[in-house]
Amino acid sequence: MNRITTTHRFCTGLLLAVYLLLSAPASAQEKVIRFPFYDFDSWIVRDIKESGIIGGNQKRLYEIGEKDTLVGFIPYVPAPNAVWATSNVLAKVSGVVKGSCSVFPERRGNGYCVRMETVLEKVVVLGMINLKVIATGSIFLGRLNEPVRDTKNPQAKLMQGIPFTKRPKAIRFDYKTKTGGKRQKASGLGSPSDVEGRNVSEVSLLLQKRWEDSKGNIYAKRVGTSWTSFDKDQKEWVNKFTAPIHYGDITKEPYFKPYMGLVQGDEVYYTRNSKGETTPIQEIGWAEAGEKPTHIILRCSSGNGGAYIGAIGDILWIDNIELVE
């Protein structure tokens, strides 16, 4: 990897290139859709020196994209073909630089997979103030706004989803997981506190039809839904696990669970509108079963508890994500 001190510029003129999909025949009967870096064999390494007031440690973060090395305080701006974002984050709060890493490349055969781990980040200020924050390992289609300046409204830092107009019938991937740990919450001072319930790891896919009004508000109807939760350990790789994508209003179907419903309230997802403003995506209803989407939200996570909640040490490994047409 080459050592460089500048980051990629995000070229709005090449936005369409960000969302190019690679469709390839998997057999005589089916086609698959593969996003760039679907096999997680290519990674960007980021070497960051944290502020002296919190110890001045070297922190290594990772992003999914063309192989590269970024050194120093360089907020990550994805290249046009880098469609995956991670929960790894470079923060600068009140002038203090801190890195958090919960997503890692891990060797698998001749290549790599992605390992998402729930970790406890610790920040000791001047050896006296001890902050603890739980970070759940996640990857998603979209981007993260860096540097993070505060801990308010974590969802608003994540720009969820990319343009997508196809209607695949399923999502397919390889996975294994260590899950089911006792959930805790840690968002600052004090030790982690227990939260009711056991952790589960998740892979969720939402297809939306979005539009923007004259004031820049973003609305959406849900076109398709696939939501898989893993509540038990799976120590060996399960290859080509396939989950169906359901279209239209699924609330009356026997497989429907409340967490599959419209994303609203505190958990609402965010994006950027045509003015470049960070805006909530207001899911206001279910689309007709035959509707075509405009966007896809795809997220994999080692936990399901929301911001600052998770089971420390739980892990989800994912490889070779593709959509089946």
ChimeraX attribute file (.defattr): number of C-alpha atoms within 10 A of each C-alpha:
attribute: neighborCount
match mode: 1-to-1
recipient: residues
	/A:1	9
	/A:2	8
	/A:3	10
	/A:4	11
	/A:5	11
	/A:6	14
	/A:7	16
	/A:8	13
	/A:9	11
	/A:10	14
	/A:11	13
	/A:12	10
	/A:13	8
	/A:14	12
	/A:15	14
	/A:16	12
	/A:17	15
	/A:18	22
	/A:19	19
	/A:20	16
	/A:21	14
	/A:22	12
	/A:23	15
	/A:24	11
	/A:25	12
	/A:26	11
	/A:27	8
	/A:28	6
	/A:29	7
	/A:30	10
	/A:31	16
	/A:32	21
	/A:33	20
	/A:34	18
	/A:35	22
	/A:36	19
	/A:37	18
	/A:38	20
	/A:39	19
	/A:40	21
	/A:41	21
	/A:42	17
	/A:43	19
	/A:44	16
	/A:45	19
	/A:46	21
	/A:47	17
	/A:48	21
	/A:49	17
	/A:50	21
	/A:51	17
	/A:52	12
	/A:53	13
	/A:54	19
	/A:55	14
	/A:56	13
	/A:57	13
	/A:58	13
	/A:59	16
	/A:60	17
	/A:61	21
	/A:62	21
	/A:63	26
	/A:64	25
	/A:65	22
	/A:66	16
	/A:67	13
	/A:68	16
	/A:69	18
	/A:70	24
	/A:71	16
	/A:72	15
	/A:73	20
	/A:74	17
	/A:75	20
	/A:76	22
	/A:77	16
	/A:78	23
	/A:79	18
	/A:80	20
	/A:81	19
	/A:82	21
	/A:83	23
	/A:84	25
	/A:85	24
	/A:86	26
	/A:87	23
	/A:88	23
	/A:89	23
	/A:90	25
	/A:91	21
	/A:92	19
	/A:93	13
	/A:94	8
	/A:95	9
	/A:96	14
	/A:97	21
	/A:98	23
	/A:99	24
	/A:100	19
	/A:101	23
	/A:102	25
	/A:103	30
	/A:104	22
	/A:105	21
	/A:106	15
	/A:107	12
	/A:108	11
	/A:109	7
	/A:110	6
	/A:111	12
	/A:112	19
	/A:113	22
	/A:114	24
	/A:115	24
	/A:116	31
	/A:117	27
	/A:118	25
	/A:119	21
	/A:120	23
	/A:121	17
	/A:122	14
	/A:123	19
	/A:124	13
	/A:125	15
	/A:126	11
	/A:127	10
	/A:128	9
	/A:129	12
	/A:130	15
	/A:131	16
	/A:132	20
	/A:133	22
	/A:134	23
	/A:135	29
	/A:136	31
	/A:137	26
	/A:138	25
	/A:139	25
	/A:140	24
	/A:141	24
	/A:142	24
	/A:143	23
	/A:144	25
	/A:145	17
	/A:146	16
	/A:147	19
	/A:148	19
	/A:149	16
	/A:150	12
	/A:151	13
	/A:152	9
	/A:153	11
	/A:154	13
	/A:155	18
	/A:156	19
	/A:157	21
	/A:158	23
	/A:159	23
	/A:160	24
	/A:161	25
	/A:162	20
	/A:163	21
	/A:164	18
	/A:165	14
	/A:166	14
	/A:167	18
	/A:168	18
	/A:169	16
	/A:170	18
	/A:171	24
	/A:172	18
	/A:173	19
	/A:174	18
	/A:175	22
	/A:176	19
	/A:177	26
	/A:178	21
	/A:179	23
	/A:180	19
	/A:181	19
	/A:182	16
	/A:183	22
	/A:184	21
	/A:185	23
	/A:186	21
	/A:187	19
	/A:188	17
	/A:189	12
	/A:190	12
	/A:191	14
	/A:192	19
	/A:193	11
	/A:194	14
	/A:195	15
	/A:196	9
	/A:197	12
	/A:198	17
	/A:199	27
	/A:200	28
	/A:201	29
	/A:202	19
	/A:203	24
	/A:204	19
	/A:205	23
	/A:206	23
	/A:207	30
	/A:208	28
	/A:209	22
	/A:210	18
	/A:211	15
	/A:212	13
	/A:213	9
	/A:214	6
	/A:215	8
	/A:216	16
	/A:217	17
	/A:218	20
	/A:219	18
	/A:220	22
	/A:221	22
	/A:222	26
	/A:223	28
	/A:224	29
	/A:225	24
	/A:226	19
	/A:227	20
	/A:228	16
	/A:229	14
	/A:230	19
	/A:231	17
	/A:232	14
	/A:233	17
	/A:234	15
	/A:235	10
	/A:236	9
	/A:237	14
	/A:238	13
	/A:239	14
	/A:240	15
	/A:241	12
	/A:242	17
	/A:243	19
	/A:244	17
	/A:245	21
	/A:246	19
	/A:247	22
	/A:248	17
	/A:249	19
	/A:250	17
	/A:251	14
	/A:252	8
	/A:253	9
	/A:254	7
	/A:255	8
	/A:256	14
	/A:257	12
	/A:258	7
	/A:259	9
	/A:260	17
	/A:261	16
	/A:262	21
	/A:263	17
	/A:264	13
	/A:265	8
	/A:266	9
	/A:267	15
	/A:268	14
	/A:269	21
	/A:270	19
	/A:271	23
	/A:272	18
	/A:273	18
	/A:274	11
	/A:275	9
	/A:276	9
	/A:277	11
	/A:278	18
	/A:279	18
	/A:280	21
	/A:281	25
	/A:282	20
	/A:283	20
	/A:284	13
	/A:285	16
	/A:286	21
	/A:287	20
	/A:288	14
	/A:289	14
	/A:290	11
	/A:291	18
	/A:292	18
	/A:293	22
	/A:294	18
	/A:295	21
	/A:296	23
	/A:297	20
	/A:298	21
	/A:299	21
	/A:300	22
	/A:301	27
	/A:302	33
	/A:303	34
	/A:304	20
	/A:305	20
	/A:306	14
	/A:307	19
	/A:308	20
	/A:309	24
	/A:310	32
	/A:311	29
	/A:312	23
	/A:313	15
	/A:314	25
	/A:315	26
	/A:316	28
	/A:317	24
	/A:318	25
	/A:319	22
	/A:320	20
	/A:321	21
	/A:322	23
	/A:323	21
	/A:324	21
	/A:325	16
